[in-house]
Amino acid sequence: MNNLSWSKESTPKKTIEKEEPPKPKKKISYKKEIEDLEKVKSRLKEKYEVFAINRISNAILEVETAIQNLKKQEYYDA
């Protein structure tokens, strides 16, 4: 019996591997997210400023912290 299998290296037409140059990373802009969070924070303050509810004040603090963290991340990514 004849075994007529060809190895990959011995084929007459070799495929040429093209190496693509690495793409430059896009600078991520958090401007839209920061603006949205600031709108949410201002709405919370307007609506619940009179009430001294811990959950709401904690939510406002968390939104402020998120805004600060996004600003820091944007600064370090630059």
KAUR-V210962 format. One record per residue. N is the residue number from 1. RES is the residue in one letter. PHI is phi as a letter, one per 30 degrees, with the letter a starting at -180 (* if undefined). Layout:
n:N res:RES phi:PHI
n:N res:RES phi:PHI
This chain:
n:1 res:M phi:*
n:2 res:N phi:c
n:3 res:N phi:c
n:4 res:L phi:c
n:5 res:S phi:c
n:6 res:W phi:c
n:7 res:S phi:d
n:8 res:K phi:d
n:9 res:E phi:d
n:10 res:S phi:c
n:11 res:T phi:d
n:12 res:P phi:d
n:13 res:K phi:c
n:14 res:K phi:d
n:15 res:T phi:d
n:16 res:I phi:c
n:17 res:E phi:d
n:18 res:K phi:c
n:19 res:E phi:c
n:20 res:E phi:d
n:21 res:P phi:d
n:22 res:P phi:d
n:23 res:K phi:d
n:24 res:P phi:d
n:25 res:K phi:d
n:26 res:K phi:d
n:27 res:K phi:d
n:28 res:I phi:d
n:29 res:S phi:c
n:30 res:Y phi:c
n:31 res:K phi:e
n:32 res:K phi:d
n:33 res:E phi:d
n:34 res:I phi:d
n:35 res:E phi:d
n:36 res:D phi:d
n:37 res:L phi:d
n:38 res:E phi:d
n:39 res:K phi:d
n:40 res:V phi:d
n:41 res:K phi:d
n:42 res:S phi:d
n:43 res:R phi:d
n:44 res:L phi:d
n:45 res:K phi:d
n:46 res:E phi:d
n:47 res:K phi:d
n:48 res:Y phi:c
n:49 res:E phi:d
n:50 res:V phi:d
n:51 res:F phi:d
n:52 res:A phi:c
n:53 res:I phi:c
n:54 res:N phi:e
n:55 res:R phi:d
n:56 res:I phi:d
n:57 res:S phi:d
n:58 res:N phi:d
n:59 res:A phi:d
n:60 res:I phi:d
n:61 res:L phi:d
n:62 res:E phi:d
n:63 res:V phi:d
n:64 res:E phi:d
n:65 res:T phi:d
n:66 res:A phi:d
n:67 res:I phi:d
n:68 res:Q phi:d
n:69 res:N phi:d
n:70 res:L phi:d
n:71 res:K phi:d
n:72 res:K phi:d
n:73 res:Q phi:d
n:74 res:E phi:d
n:75 res:Y phi:d
n:76 res:Y phi:d
n:77 res:D phi:d
n:78 res:A phi:d
